[in-house]
Amino acid sequence: MRNKKSTDGKEERLSALQDRFSDIGRALGMFPRLQVASDDVLDAYAAAWTALRITENGAKRIPEHPSIDAKGLRMEMWY
């Protein structure tokens, strides 16, 4: 995976998300660069994709048995 702020990284992320979200190209052009960076728009779509996969039981958690931090939050990532 490439750096998300590089041109190649943005294209890689966009390619992975376009099949699921056909409107992503339009969303990337909706806001002036000074208001919202394109990598932030891609982050939002990636988070939405992960949330959808979690609700559809299609996502995986790492680690499988996460530890709990001092605030009681699970230390985990989903993909």
C-alpha positions in Angstrom: 0.0 0.0 0.0 1.3 3.4 -1.0 1.3 6.6 1.1 -2.3 7.9 1.1 -1.2 11.5 0.3 0.8 10.5 -2.8 -0.8 10.5 -6.2 -0.3 6.8 -6.5 -1.7 6.2 -3.0 -4.8 8.3 -3.8 -5.4 6.4 -7.0 -4.9 3.1 -5.3 -7.5 3.9 -2.6 -9.9 5.4 -5.1 -9.7 2.3 -7.2 -10.4 0.1 -4.2 -13.5 2.2 -3.2 -15.1 2.9 -6.6 -16.7 -0.5 -7.0 -18.6 0.0 -3.7 -19.3 3.7 -4.0 -20.1 4.9 -7.6 -20.4 8.6 -6.4 -17.0 8.9 -4.9 -15.5 10.8 -7.9 -18.3 13.4 -7.6 -17.7 13.7 -3.8 -14.0 14.3 -4.4 -14.8 17.4 -6.5 -17.5 18.8 -4.3 -15.3 20.7 -1.9 -12.4 23.2 -2.5 -9.0 21.9 -1.5 -8.8 24.4 1.3 -12.0 23.1 2.9 -11.5 19.3 2.6 -8.4 17.4 1.4 -9.0 14.5 -1.0 -7.4 12.0 1.4 -9.9 13.0 4.0 -12.8 12.3 1.7 -11.2 8.9 0.9 -10.8 8.3 4.6 -14.5 8.9 5.2 -15.4 6.5 2.4 -13.0 3.9 3.7 -14.6 4.2 7.2 -18.0 3.9 5.7 -17.0 0.8 3.7 -15.5 -0.8 6.9 -18.7 0.0 8.8 -20.8 -1.6 6.1 -18.6 -4.7 6.1 -18.9 -5.0 9.9 -22.7 -4.8 9.8 -22.7 -7.5 7.0 -20.3 -9.7 8.9 -17.7 -9.3 6.2 -15.0 -7.5 8.1 -12.2 -8.9 10.2 -10.7 -7.6 13.4 -7.0 -7.5 14.3 -6.0 -8.7 16.8 -8.7 -11.4 17.2 -8.7 -10.8 20.9 -7.9 -7.2 21.5 -6.5 -5.8 24.8 -8.3 -3.0 26.6 -6.7 0.4 27.2 -6.9 2.5 30.4 -10.1 4.1 29.2 -11.8 0.8 28.6 -11.5 0.9 24.8 -10.6 -2.2 22.8 -7.3 -1.7 21.0 -8.3 -3.1 17.6 -8.4 -2.4 13.9 -11.0 -3.6 11.4 -10.4 -4.3 7.7 
